[in-house]
Amino acid sequence: MITFFDDDSKGIKTPHDDPLVITIKAGNFDVKRVLIDNGSSAEILFHDAFEKMNIPTNRLRKMEAPLYGFFNHPVAAEGIIALPVTIGTPLAQANLILDFVVVKVPSEYNAILGRPALNRLQAVVSTYHLKMKFPTEHEIEEVKGDQTTARQCYVTSYRSKNKEALIIEDLREDIKMQRGEPVEDLVSIEVYPGEENKTVRIGSNLKEVTKLELAKNFVWTDDCQRSFEELKTHLSSPPLLSKPFPGEDLLIYLSVTEVAVSTVLIREENGVQKPIYYVSKVLQDVETRYPKIDKIALALIISARRLRPYFQSHTIIVLTDQPLRKVLMTPEASGSRDMRSTSWGKDVGQKILRQGYYWPTMQKDAIEFTRRCDQCQKFAPLSHTPVAPLTSIVSPIPFVWGMDLLGPFPMASGQRRFVIVAKDYFTKWTEAESLATITSANCEDFFWKNIICRFGVPRALVVDNGKQFDNIAHPQSNGQTENMNRGILQGLKKKLNEAKGAWVDELPKVLWAYRTTPHSVTGETPFSLCYGTEAMLPVEIGVPTIRALHFSELNNDVGLRANLDLVEEARTQAHVRSVIVKQRVARYYNKKVRSKQFNEGDLVLHKLEVSNPKAATGKLSPNWERPYRVIKVLKTGAYALGTLSGESIPRTWNAENLRRYYQ
């Protein structure tokens, strides 16, 4: 093992950014100023050193390819020469034959040793210690760099590249020539009486009126001094926020502009108004086009929301010269209305009124009557807004499985048309199998053969309720398996061409690709989280990787045991990342939630497309089915329903699929 210690940096002036420059023996010559360059793909011998070594040019072999990296353009090589090279001390040295590319370019170095030589030496270079170490037959040999020579080479090469001539010109003569002269005599005027050194020079030919005005402007009187002191006092003592007393009446000022609204909450004490809180808001694009009265109302609403504790515990007096009370107290002007009412109820009330009938609650009764319309409720439009917060399934340990069915597909061999899919919620490992028919026996056989026999009895199994695992009680409960279904479909579509019935043969390939692909939620592949190591991919057979080239049965067993010891840490990190991602998704989902809750005994309708999809296929079919009664309220927005006669329904329903029924 090659190691660098603190003693290796003795004699090195730090801090430094110096390159590693050493001395080698090449072709019976001691060659100094040899640069160790890890970025060079070849060994370079510069032409000046080549000539000093008196090597015949007929020993050079031709090289057709140019070299890149010396200048902005390729450089033609003089040729290639093989030289014996000795590196190290006589007690421990390395001897090898290196091919040097002779280049005729100016350089402060004699030669460059690149990656080929370092790899053959198995050398390790430390630019901080300015030392190179490599193994020999008996011990680890080290070659120390010459820091002084390295700095001399760097300074010499830098000077040759940055030669400039500095010219200093005296511009004072030009300034004197360009300076203008006054056209009249100048007179010194005292700026402040009594201060002889505070003067200004002005023209002597000014008119009398101009002289009086200028003289007056420069007079500093006691009033000016007093105003200046008051201004400094005001600027140095900003207003402090005051604390209101319980039960005290507070005042609020409203201010609006074209781009912002502002308010200030104040209290009066001994006739002096003291601020309590400032509120301001920059208007958005649409808000800038509000009328002035609407902007004032918006400023008051924003203040009431931000200063809710003050508005709830104090009487607030709004100081404004606008008819704000009339706007806020009139429903028509404020824009508020009952969202549950429909225009039909108002129209019915107006029709009754035109027929000559009247009673005090006529319009309210008309709205209630239209809302209880049975056919109107059953044909009411469907709402796609979420009604309950998202409940993410987070499994801290394997194995909690979700299972679902996919199909029907085009008829394949063995009359197989369906796929049963099972997915572990934690490792994302997926099992799938093609089926000809969907029966309980087939599902049990798949569960026994692919899950219990391979991974043991799972901690939990999540499936959708109902026929063919249709989701009823919790639409988001099996979302991970539904996501896997989409992945299988997309993979099969990309694999198949015209022969759609060959999807059975492509299913194992799609599953293999899914198992060996890192997931964005966990950051790991399902294979590594399940077995503790990465799978051997088919591409590693044609292009051997490091673990394939250096395979050892003994080391492989030791490595596998080490991976099994570390798999728990990898699973913990994957679990933490999964929880963070799911919390971020839940926050985004919950922003769109519009809560819908029912109590025991409420009458509700449920979606027809969920309970009877065939009956909901027609254009004229209703969206909602007959009324049921809520007999039990479950958690996470699920309800147990029963018929009006008291008979319970053997499945739970989510609030997303329910609608309140009025009778």
C-alpha positions as CSV (number, residue, x, y, z in Angstrom):
1,M,0.0,0.0,0.0
2,I,1.4,3.4,-1.0
3,T,0.8,6.1,1.6
4,F,1.9,9.7,2.0
5,F,2.7,11.1,5.4
6,D,3.4,14.5,6.8
7,D,7.1,13.8,6.8
8,D,7.0,13.5,3.0
9,S,6.4,17.3,2.8
10,K,9.6,18.3,4.7
11,G,11.6,20.9,2.9
12,I,8.6,22.0,0.8
13,K,7.7,25.6,1.0
14,T,3.9,25.8,1.5
15,P,1.4,26.9,0.5
16,H,2.3,26.3,-3.2
17,D,0.9,25.4,-6.6
18,D,4.1,24.1,-8.0
19,P,4.3,21.2,-10.5
20,L,6.3,18.0,-9.9
21,V,9.6,18.3,-11.7
22,I,12.1,15.4,-11.3
23,T,15.4,14.1,-12.8
24,I,15.6,10.8,-14.7
25,K,18.2,8.8,-16.6
26,A,17.3,8.3,-20.3
27,G,19.6,6.9,-22.9
28,N,22.7,7.1,-20.6
29,F,22.0,10.8,-20.0
30,D,20.9,12.5,-16.8
31,V,17.9,14.4,-17.9
32,K,16.8,17.2,-15.6
33,R,13.6,19.3,-15.7
34,V,11.3,16.4,-16.5
35,L,7.6,17.4,-15.8
36,I,5.2,14.8,-14.4
37,D,1.9,15.4,-16.2
38,N,-1.1,13.2,-15.4
39,G,-3.0,14.9,-18.2
40,S,-0.6,13.9,-21.0
41,S,-1.5,10.8,-23.0
42,A,2.1,10.4,-24.3
43,E,5.7,10.9,-23.2
44,I,7.2,14.0,-24.8
45,L,10.9,14.7,-25.5
46,F,11.5,18.3,-26.7
47,H,13.8,18.9,-29.7
48,D,16.4,20.9,-27.8
49,A,17.0,18.1,-25.4
50,F,17.0,15.6,-28.3
51,E,19.8,17.5,-30.0
52,K,21.9,17.8,-26.8
53,M,21.7,14.0,-26.3
54,N,23.4,13.6,-29.8
55,I,20.9,10.9,-30.9
56,P,21.0,10.2,-34.6
57,T,17.9,11.3,-36.4
58,N,17.7,8.0,-38.3
59,R,16.6,6.3,-35.1
60,L,13.3,8.3,-35.2
61,R,10.2,6.4,-36.3
62,K,7.6,8.2,-38.3
63,M,4.4,9.4,-36.6
64,E,1.6,10.6,-38.9
65,A,-0.9,11.8,-36.2
66,P,-0.5,15.4,-35.0
67,L,-0.3,16.4,-31.3
68,Y,-2.8,18.7,-29.6
69,G,-2.5,20.7,-26.4
70,F,0.6,22.8,-27.0
71,F,-1.1,25.7,-28.9
72,N,-4.5,26.4,-30.4
73,H,-3.6,24.4,-33.4
74,P,-2.2,20.8,-33.9
75,V,1.6,20.3,-33.9
76,A,3.4,17.9,-36.2
77,A,5.7,15.5,-34.4
78,E,9.4,14.9,-35.5
79,G,9.1,11.2,-34.8
80,I,9.1,8.6,-32.1
81,I,12.2,7.2,-30.4
82,A,12.5,4.4,-27.8
83,L,14.9,5.1,-24.9
84,P,15.8,3.1,-21.8
85,V,14.7,5.0,-18.7
86,T,15.8,4.6,-15.1
87,I,13.9,6.2,-12.3
88,G,14.9,6.0,-8.6
89,T,18.0,5.4,-6.6
90,P,20.6,2.7,-7.3
91,L,19.3,0.7,-4.3
92,A,15.6,0.7,-5.5
93,Q,15.0,1.8,-9.0
94,A,12.7,1.0,-12.0
95,N,14.1,0.3,-15.5
96,L,11.8,0.4,-18.5
97,I,11.8,1.3,-22.2
98,L,9.6,4.3,-23.1
99,D,8.5,5.6,-26.5
100,F,9.1,9.4,-26.5
101,V,7.4,11.7,-29.1
102,V,10.0,14.3,-30.3
103,V,8.3,17.7,-30.7
104,K,10.0,20.8,-31.9
105,V,8.2,23.5,-29.8
106,P,9.8,26.0,-27.3
107,S,9.6,24.8,-23.7
108,E,11.5,25.3,-20.4
109,Y,11.2,21.5,-19.7
110,N,13.4,18.8,-21.4
111,A,10.7,16.1,-21.3
112,I,7.3,15.2,-20.0
113,L,6.2,11.9,-18.5
114,G,2.5,11.2,-19.0
115,R,0.0,8.6,-18.1
116,P,1.5,5.7,-20.0
117,A,4.7,5.8,-18.1
118,L,2.9,6.4,-14.7
119,N,0.7,3.4,-15.4
120,R,3.6,1.1,-16.2
121,L,5.3,2.2,-13.0
122,Q,2.1,1.9,-11.0
123,A,3.1,5.2,-9.6
124,V,1.1,7.5,-7.3
125,V,1.8,11.2,-7.6
126,S,1.2,13.8,-4.8
127,T,1.5,17.3,-6.0
128,Y,1.1,18.6,-2.4
129,H,4.2,16.6,-1.2
130,L,6.0,17.1,-4.6
131,K,6.8,13.4,-4.5
132,M,6.1,10.3,-6.6
133,K,6.0,6.8,-5.2
134,F,6.0,3.5,-7.0
135,P,6.5,-0.2,-6.1
136,T,9.7,-2.1,-6.9
137,E,10.6,-5.8,-6.3
138,H,11.7,-5.1,-2.7
139,E,10.1,-1.9,-1.4
140,I,8.3,1.3,-2.2
141,E,10.6,3.7,-4.0
142,E,10.0,7.4,-4.0
143,V,11.3,10.2,-6.2
144,K,11.2,13.7,-4.8
145,G,10.6,16.8,-7.0
146,D,12.8,19.9,-7.2
147,Q,10.7,22.8,-6.1
148,T,13.3,25.4,-7.0
149,T,13.7,24.1,-10.5
150,A,9.9,23.9,-10.9
151,R,9.5,27.6,-10.0
152,Q,12.3,28.7,-12.2
153,C,10.7,26.9,-15.2
154,Y,7.3,28.4,-14.4
155,V,8.6,31.9,-14.1
156,T,10.7,31.7,-17.3
157,S,7.8,30.3,-19.3
158,Y,5.5,33.0,-17.9
159,R,7.8,35.8,-18.8
160,S,8.2,34.6,-22.3
161,K,4.4,34.6,-22.8
162,N,3.7,37.9,-21.2
163,K,6.3,40.4,-22.5
164,E,4.7,43.9,-22.7
165,A,6.1,47.4,-23.1
166,L,4.8,50.0,-20.6
167,I,4.7,53.6,-21.9
168,I,4.1,56.4,-19.4
169,E,3.0,59.7,-20.9
170,D,2.9,63.0,-19.1
171,L,-0.6,64.4,-19.7
172,R,-0.1,67.5,-17.7
173,E,0.9,69.6,-20.6
174,D,-2.2,68.5,-22.6
175,I,-4.4,69.4,-19.6
176,K,-2.9,72.9,-19.5
177,M,-3.5,73.4,-23.2
178,Q,-7.2,72.3,-22.9
179,R,-8.0,74.3,-19.7
180,G,-10.3,77.2,-20.3
181,E,-9.6,80.8,-19.1
182,P,-12.3,83.1,-17.6
183,V,-13.6,85.8,-19.9
184,E,-13.7,88.4,-17.1
185,D,-12.0,89.2,-13.8
186,L,-13.0,87.1,-10.8
187,V,-14.0,88.4,-7.3
188,S,-13.7,86.4,-4.1
189,I,-17.0,86.3,-2.1
190,E,-17.3,85.1,1.5
191,V,-19.8,82.2,1.8
192,Y,-20.3,82.6,5.5
193,P,-19.6,85.9,7.2
194,G,-16.7,85.8,9.5
195,E,-15.1,82.8,7.8
196,E,-12.4,84.2,5.6
197,N,-11.2,80.9,4.3
198,K,-14.6,79.9,3.0
199,T,-14.8,81.9,-0.2
200,V,-16.0,81.3,-3.8
201,R,-14.8,83.2,-6.9
202,I,-17.5,84.6,-9.2
203,G,-17.5,87.0,-12.2
204,S,-17.2,90.7,-11.5
205,N,-19.5,91.8,-14.3
206,L,-22.7,90.3,-12.8
207,K,-25.8,92.5,-12.7
208,E,-27.0,94.0,-9.4
209,V,-30.1,91.8,-9.3
210,T,-28.0,88.6,-9.7
211,K,-25.6,89.8,-7.1
212,L,-28.4,90.3,-4.5
213,E,-30.0,86.9,-5.2
214,L,-26.7,85.0,-5.0
215,A,-25.7,86.9,-1.9
216,K,-29.0,86.0,-0.2
217,N,-28.8,82.3,-1.1
218,F,-25.5,82.0,0.7
219,V,-26.7,83.5,4.0
220,W,-27.1,80.9,6.8
221,T,-29.6,82.3,9.3
222,D,-30.8,81.1,12.6
223,D,-34.0,79.8,11.0
224,C,-31.9,77.7,8.7
225,Q,-29.9,76.3,11.6
226,R,-33.1,75.6,13.6
227,S,-34.8,73.8,10.6
228,F,-31.6,71.8,10.0
229,E,-31.5,70.6,13.7
230,E,-35.2,69.6,13.6
231,L,-34.6,67.6,10.4
232,K,-31.7,65.8,12.1
233,T,-33.8,65.1,15.2
234,H,-36.6,63.7,13.1
235,L,-34.3,61.5,11.0
236,S,-32.5,60.2,14.1
237,S,-35.6,59.2,16.0
238,P,-37.9,57.0,13.9
239,P,-41.4,56.2,15.2
240,L,-41.6,53.2,17.5
241,L,-44.4,50.7,17.4
242,S,-46.9,51.0,20.2
243,K,-48.7,48.3,22.2
244,P,-52.5,48.5,22.5
245,F,-54.4,48.1,25.8
246,P,-57.2,45.5,26.1
247,G,-60.6,46.8,25.0
248,E,-59.1,49.9,23.4
249,D,-60.6,51.2,20.2
250,L,-58.0,51.2,17.3
251,L,-57.9,53.2,14.1
252,I,-56.8,52.0,10.7
253,Y,-55.8,54.1,7.7
254,L,-56.0,52.8,4.2
255,S,-53.8,53.9,1.3
256,V,-53.8,52.7,-2.3
257,T,-51.7,53.4,-5.4
258,E,-51.6,52.0,-8.9
259,V,-49.1,49.2,-7.9
260,A,-49.6,48.7,-4.1
261,V,-51.9,49.0,-1.2
262,S,-50.9,49.9,2.4
263,T,-52.5,50.2,5.8
264,V,-51.4,51.3,9.2
265,L,-53.1,50.3,12.5
266,I,-52.8,53.1,15.1
267,R,-54.0,54.0,18.6
268,E,-54.5,57.4,20.2
269,E,-52.8,58.5,23.4
270,N,-53.2,62.0,24.8
271,G,-54.2,63.3,21.3
272,V,-51.1,61.7,19.7
273,Q,-51.5,58.9,17.2
274,K,-49.0,56.1,17.6
275,P,-48.5,53.2,15.0
276,I,-49.1,49.6,16.0
277,Y,-48.5,47.7,12.8
278,Y,-47.9,48.4,9.1
279,V,-49.2,46.2,6.3
280,S,-48.4,46.5,2.6
281,K,-48.8,44.4,-0.5
282,V,-47.7,44.7,-4.1
283,L,-50.6,44.3,-6.5
284,Q,-50.5,41.5,-9.1
285,D,-51.2,42.0,-12.8
286,V,-55.0,41.6,-12.5
287,E,-55.2,43.5,-9.2
288,T,-53.6,46.6,-10.7
289,R,-56.7,47.1,-12.9
290,Y,-59.1,47.1,-10.0
291,P,-61.2,50.2,-9.4
292,K,-60.1,52.4,-6.6
293,I,-62.9,51.3,-4.3
294,D,-62.1,47.7,-4.9
295,K,-58.4,48.3,-4.0
296,I,-59.5,50.0,-0.7
297,A,-61.6,47.0,0.1
298,L,-58.7,44.7,-0.8
299,A,-56.4,46.6,1.5
300,L,-59.0,46.2,4.4
301,I,-59.4,42.5,3.7
302,I,-55.6,41.9,3.7
303,S,-55.3,43.8,7.0
304,A,-58.1,41.8,8.6
305,R,-56.4,38.6,7.6
306,R,-52.9,39.5,8.7
307,L,-54.0,41.3,11.9
308,R,-56.6,38.8,12.9
309,P,-55.8,38.9,16.7
310,Y,-56.3,42.7,16.7
311,F,-59.6,42.6,14.8
312,Q,-61.0,39.9,17.0
313,S,-60.1,41.6,20.4
314,H,-60.6,45.3,19.5
315,T,-63.1,47.6,17.9
316,I,-61.5,48.8,14.6
317,I,-62.5,52.2,13.2
318,V,-61.8,52.5,9.5
319,L,-60.8,56.1,8.5
320,T,-61.6,56.6,4.8
321,D,-63.4,59.1,2.6
322,Q,-64.8,56.4,0.3
323,P,-68.2,54.6,0.6
324,L,-66.6,51.4,1.9
325,R,-69.4,50.5,4.2
326,K,-72.0,50.4,1.4
327,V,-69.8,48.2,-0.7
328,L,-69.0,45.7,2.0
329,M,-72.6,45.5,3.5
330,T,-74.4,45.0,0.1
331,P,-74.1,41.4,-1.1
332,E,-74.6,42.4,-4.7
333,A,-71.9,45.0,-4.6
334,S,-69.4,42.8,-2.6
335,G,-69.8,39.8,-5.0
336,S,-70.8,37.3,-2.3
337,R,-73.5,34.7,-3.0
338,D,-74.6,31.3,-1.9
339,M,-72.6,28.8,-4.0
340,R,-75.0,26.0,-3.3
341,S,-77.9,27.9,-4.8
342,T,-78.7,27.8,-8.5
343,S,-80.2,30.3,-10.9
344,W,-83.1,27.9,-11.4
345,G,-84.4,28.6,-7.9
346,K,-84.3,32.4,-8.4
347,D,-86.0,31.9,-11.8
348,V,-88.8,29.8,-10.2
349,G,-89.3,32.4,-7.5
350,Q,-89.7,35.2,-10.1
351,K,-92.1,33.1,-12.2
352,I,-94.3,32.5,-9.1
353,L,-94.2,36.2,-8.4
354,R,-95.3,37.0,-11.9
355,Q,-98.3,34.6,-11.4
356,G,-99.6,36.8,-8.6
357,Y,-98.4,34.7,-5.6
358,Y,-96.3,36.1,-2.8
359,W,-95.1,35.1,0.7
360,P,-92.1,36.4,2.7
361,T,-89.8,33.3,2.1
362,M,-90.8,32.7,-1.5
363,Q,-87.4,32.9,-3.1
364,K,-85.7,30.7,-0.4
365,D,-88.5,28.1,-0.7
366,A,-88.0,28.0,-4.5
367,I,-84.3,27.4,-4.1
368,E,-84.9,24.6,-1.6
369,F,-87.5,23.1,-3.9
370,T,-85.2,23.0,-7.0
371,R,-82.3,21.6,-4.9
372,R,-84.5,18.6,-3.9
373,C,-85.1,17.7,-7.5
374,D,-84.3,14.0,-7.8
375,Q,-83.4,13.9,-11.5
376,C,-81.4,17.1,-11.2
377,Q,-79.2,15.6,-8.5
378,K,-78.7,12.3,-10.3
379,F,-77.6,14.1,-13.5
380,A,-75.4,16.6,-11.7
381,P,-71.9,17.1,-13.1
382,L,-69.0,15.1,-11.7
383,S,-66.4,16.9,-9.6
384,H,-62.7,16.0,-10.0
385,T,-61.4,18.1,-7.1
386,P,-59.8,16.1,-4.3
387,V,-62.0,16.0,-1.2
388,A,-59.6,14.6,1.4
389,P,-55.8,15.0,2.1
390,L,-53.5,12.5,0.5
391,T,-52.5,9.5,2.6
392,S,-49.2,8.2,1.5
393,I,-48.2,4.6,2.3
394,V,-44.7,4.7,3.7
395,S,-43.3,1.2,4.5
396,P,-40.1,1.5,6.7
397,I,-39.2,-2.1,6.2
398,P,-39.7,-4.6,3.4
399,F,-42.0,-6.2,2.6
400,V,-45.4,-4.6,2.2
401,W,-46.9,-5.5,-1.1
402,G,-49.5,-4.0,-3.3
403,M,-51.3,-6.1,-5.9
404,D,-53.4,-5.1,-9.0
405,L,-54.6,-6.5,-12.3
406,L,-53.8,-5.2,-15.8
407,G,-55.6,-5.9,-19.0
408,P,-57.2,-7.1,-21.2
409,F,-54.4,-7.3,-23.7
410,P,-54.4,-8.8,-27.2
411,M,-54.8,-12.6,-27.2
412,A,-51.4,-14.3,-26.7
413,S,-50.3,-17.9,-26.5
414,G,-52.3,-20.0,-24.1
415,Q,-55.2,-17.5,-24.5
416,R,-53.5,-15.2,-22.0
417,R,-55.0,-11.7,-21.9
418,F,-54.3,-10.3,-18.4
419,V,-51.3,-9.5,-16.2
420,I,-51.3,-9.7,-12.4
421,V,-48.8,-7.3,-10.8
422,A,-47.4,-7.2,-7.3
423,K,-45.0,-4.4,-6.1
424,D,-43.2,-4.0,-2.8
425,Y,-43.8,-0.5,-1.5
426,F,-40.3,-0.1,0.0
427,T,-37.8,-1.6,-2.4
428,K,-40.1,-1.1,-5.5
429,W,-39.4,-4.7,-6.5
430,T,-42.0,-5.9,-8.9
431,E,-43.4,-9.3,-9.8
432,A,-45.8,-9.9,-12.8
433,E,-47.3,-12.9,-14.5
434,S,-49.6,-13.3,-17.4
435,L,-53.0,-15.0,-16.9
436,A,-55.7,-16.4,-19.2
437,T,-58.5,-15.8,-16.7
438,I,-58.9,-13.8,-13.5
439,T,-59.9,-16.2,-10.8
440,S,-59.2,-16.4,-7.1
441,A,-57.3,-19.6,-7.6
442,N,-54.9,-18.0,-10.1
443,C,-54.4,-15.0,-7.8
444,E,-53.6,-17.3,-4.8
445,D,-51.2,-19.4,-6.9
446,F,-49.4,-16.3,-8.0
447,F,-49.2,-14.9,-4.5
448,W,-47.9,-18.2,-3.1
449,K,-45.3,-18.9,-5.9
450,N,-43.9,-15.4,-6.5
451,I,-44.1,-13.7,-3.1
452,I,-44.4,-16.2,-0.2
453,C,-42.0,-18.8,-1.6
454,R,-39.4,-16.2,-2.7
455,F,-39.6,-13.4,0.0
456,G,-41.6,-15.0,2.8
457,V,-44.9,-14.0,4.3
458,P,-45.4,-10.2,3.7
459,R,-46.1,-7.8,6.6
460,A,-49.2,-6.6,4.7
461,L,-50.9,-6.9,1.3
462,V,-52.8,-3.9,-0.1
463,V,-55.3,-4.5,-2.9
464,D,-58.2,-2.5,-4.3
465,N,-61.6,-3.6,-3.1
466,G,-64.2,-5.1,-5.4
467,K,-64.1,-7.1,-8.6
468,Q,-60.8,-7.2,-10.3
469,F,-59.3,-5.0,-7.5
470,D,-61.4,-1.9,-8.6
471,N,-60.7,0.8,-6.1
472,I,-63.7,2.0,-4.1
473,A,-62.9,2.9,-0.6
474,H,-59.6,4.8,-1.1
475,P,-58.8,6.0,-4.6
476,Q,-55.1,6.7,-3.8
477,S,-54.4,3.6,-1.7
478,N,-52.8,1.6,-4.5
479,G,-51.3,4.4,-6.5
480,Q,-47.8,2.8,-6.6
481,T,-49.1,-0.3,-8.2
482,E,-51.1,1.8,-10.7
483,N,-47.9,3.6,-11.5
484,M,-46.2,0.3,-12.1
485,N,-49.0,-0.7,-14.4
486,R,-48.3,2.4,-16.6
487,G,-44.6,1.6,-16.6
488,I,-45.3,-2.0,-17.9
489,L,-47.7,-0.7,-20.5
490,Q,-45.2,1.9,-21.8
491,G,-42.4,-0.7,-21.9
492,L,-44.5,-3.2,-23.8
493,K,-45.7,-0.6,-26.3
494,K,-42.0,0.3,-27.1
495,K,-41.0,-3.3,-27.5
496,L,-43.9,-4.5,-29.7
497,N,-44.3,-3.6,-33.4
498,E,-47.0,-5.3,-35.4
499,A,-47.2,-8.6,-33.5
500,K,-49.1,-7.3,-30.5
501,G,-49.7,-10.9,-29.3
502,A,-46.0,-11.3,-28.5
503,W,-46.4,-9.2,-25.3
504,V,-46.0,-12.3,-23.2
505,D,-42.5,-12.8,-24.4
506,E,-41.5,-9.2,-23.8
507,L,-43.0,-9.0,-20.3
508,P,-39.9,-10.5,-18.5
509,K,-37.6,-8.1,-20.3
510,V,-39.7,-5.1,-19.3
511,L,-39.6,-6.4,-15.7
512,W,-35.8,-6.8,-15.8
513,A,-35.4,-3.2,-17.1
514,Y,-37.6,-1.9,-14.3
515,R,-35.8,-3.8,-11.6
516,T,-32.3,-2.6,-12.6
517,T,-33.2,1.0,-13.1
518,P,-32.6,3.6,-10.3
519,H,-35.9,5.1,-9.0
520,S,-36.2,8.8,-8.4
521,V,-38.0,8.2,-5.1
522,T,-35.3,6.0,-3.5
523,G,-32.3,6.8,-5.6
524,E,-31.5,3.1,-5.8
525,T,-32.5,0.2,-8.0
526,P,-35.1,-2.3,-6.7
527,F,-32.5,-5.1,-7.2
528,S,-29.9,-3.4,-4.9
529,L,-32.5,-2.7,-2.2
530,C,-33.8,-6.2,-2.3
531,Y,-30.5,-8.2,-2.6
532,G,-27.9,-5.8,-1.3
533,T,-25.9,-5.5,-4.5
534,E,-26.3,-4.5,-8.1
535,A,-27.3,-7.0,-10.7
536,M,-24.9,-8.2,-13.5
537,L,-26.2,-6.5,-16.6
538,P,-26.1,-8.1,-20.1
539,V,-23.9,-5.3,-21.4
540,E,-21.2,-6.3,-18.9
541,I,-20.6,-9.5,-20.8
542,G,-19.5,-7.7,-24.0
543,V,-17.8,-4.8,-22.2
544,P,-16.2,-6.1,-19.0
545,T,-16.4,-3.9,-16.0
546,I,-13.9,-3.7,-13.1
547,R,-15.8,-6.2,-11.0
548,A,-15.9,-8.6,-13.9
549,L,-12.2,-8.3,-14.7
550,H,-11.1,-8.6,-11.1
551,F,-13.5,-11.3,-10.1
552,S,-12.3,-13.6,-7.3
553,E,-14.6,-16.2,-5.8
554,L,-13.1,-15.7,-2.3
555,N,-13.2,-11.9,-2.5
556,N,-16.7,-12.0,-4.0
557,D,-18.1,-13.9,-1.0
558,V,-16.5,-11.4,1.3
559,G,-17.8,-8.5,-0.7
560,L,-21.3,-10.0,-0.7
561,R,-21.3,-10.4,3.0
562,A,-20.1,-6.8,3.4
563,N,-22.9,-5.6,1.1
564,L,-25.5,-7.5,3.2
565,D,-24.1,-5.7,6.3
566,L,-24.5,-2.3,4.6
567,V,-27.8,-2.9,2.9
568,E,-29.7,-1.8,6.1
569,E,-28.0,1.6,5.9
570,A,-28.8,1.9,2.2
571,R,-32.4,1.0,2.9
572,T,-32.6,3.6,5.7
573,Q,-31.3,6.3,3.4
574,A,-33.8,5.3,0.7
575,H,-36.6,5.3,3.2
576,V,-35.7,8.9,4.3
577,R,-35.6,10.1,0.7
578,S,-38.9,8.4,0.0
579,V,-40.6,10.0,2.9
580,I,-39.3,13.5,1.8
581,V,-40.5,13.0,-1.7
582,K,-43.9,11.7,-0.6
583,Q,-44.3,14.6,1.8
584,R,-43.6,17.1,-1.0
585,V,-46.2,15.4,-3.3
586,A,-48.7,15.4,-0.4
587,R,-48.2,19.1,0.1
588,Y,-48.8,19.8,-3.5
589,Y,-51.9,17.5,-3.6
590,N,-53.4,18.9,-0.4
591,K,-53.4,22.5,-1.7
592,K,-56.2,21.5,-4.1
593,V,-58.3,19.7,-1.5
594,R,-61.9,20.9,-1.0
595,S,-63.2,19.1,2.1
596,K,-66.4,17.1,1.8
597,Q,-67.6,15.5,5.0
598,F,-70.8,13.5,5.9
599,N,-72.3,12.5,9.2
600,E,-74.1,9.3,10.2
601,G,-77.6,9.4,8.9
602,D,-76.9,11.7,5.9
603,L,-78.3,10.7,2.5
604,V,-75.8,10.5,-0.3
605,L,-75.5,9.4,-3.9
606,H,-72.6,7.5,-5.3
607,K,-71.0,7.6,-8.8
608,L,-72.7,5.2,-11.2
609,E,-69.4,4.6,-13.2
610,V,-67.8,3.1,-10.1
611,S,-70.6,0.8,-9.0
612,N,-71.9,-0.1,-12.5
613,P,-69.4,1.0,-15.3
614,K,-71.5,-0.6,-18.1
615,A,-74.6,1.4,-17.2
616,A,-72.6,4.7,-17.2
617,T,-71.3,4.3,-20.8
618,G,-74.2,6.0,-22.5
619,K,-74.3,9.8,-23.2
620,L,-77.7,10.0,-21.6
621,S,-77.0,7.9,-18.6
622,P,-77.0,9.5,-15.1
623,N,-73.8,10.3,-13.3
624,W,-75.1,9.4,-9.8
625,E,-77.1,6.5,-8.5
626,R,-79.9,6.2,-6.0
627,P,-79.7,7.6,-2.4
628,Y,-78.0,5.6,0.4
629,R,-77.6,6.4,4.0
630,V,-74.3,6.8,5.8
631,I,-74.2,4.2,8.6
632,K,-70.6,4.6,9.8
633,V,-67.9,7.2,9.4
634,L,-64.4,5.7,8.8
635,K,-61.1,7.5,8.8
636,T,-59.4,9.0,5.7
637,G,-62.7,10.1,4.1
638,A,-64.2,6.6,3.8
639,Y,-67.8,5.8,4.7
640,A,-69.9,2.7,5.2
641,L,-73.2,3.0,3.4
642,G,-76.5,1.2,3.7
643,T,-79.8,1.2,1.9
644,L,-82.8,3.2,3.1
645,S,-84.3,0.0,4.5
646,G,-81.3,-0.5,6.8
647,E,-79.4,-3.1,4.8
648,S,-75.6,-2.5,4.8
649,I,-73.5,-2.5,1.6
650,P,-70.5,-4.9,1.8
651,R,-67.9,-2.3,0.7
652,T,-66.7,1.1,1.8
653,W,-66.9,4.3,-0.2
654,N,-64.7,7.3,-0.4
655,A,-66.0,10.8,-0.2
656,E,-64.7,11.5,-3.7
657,N,-67.3,9.2,-5.1
658,L,-70.2,10.5,-3.0
659,R,-72.6,13.5,-3.2
660,R,-75.0,14.8,-0.7
661,Y,-78.7,14.0,-1.5
662,Y,-81.5,16.4,-0.6
663,Q,-85.1,15.3,-0.2
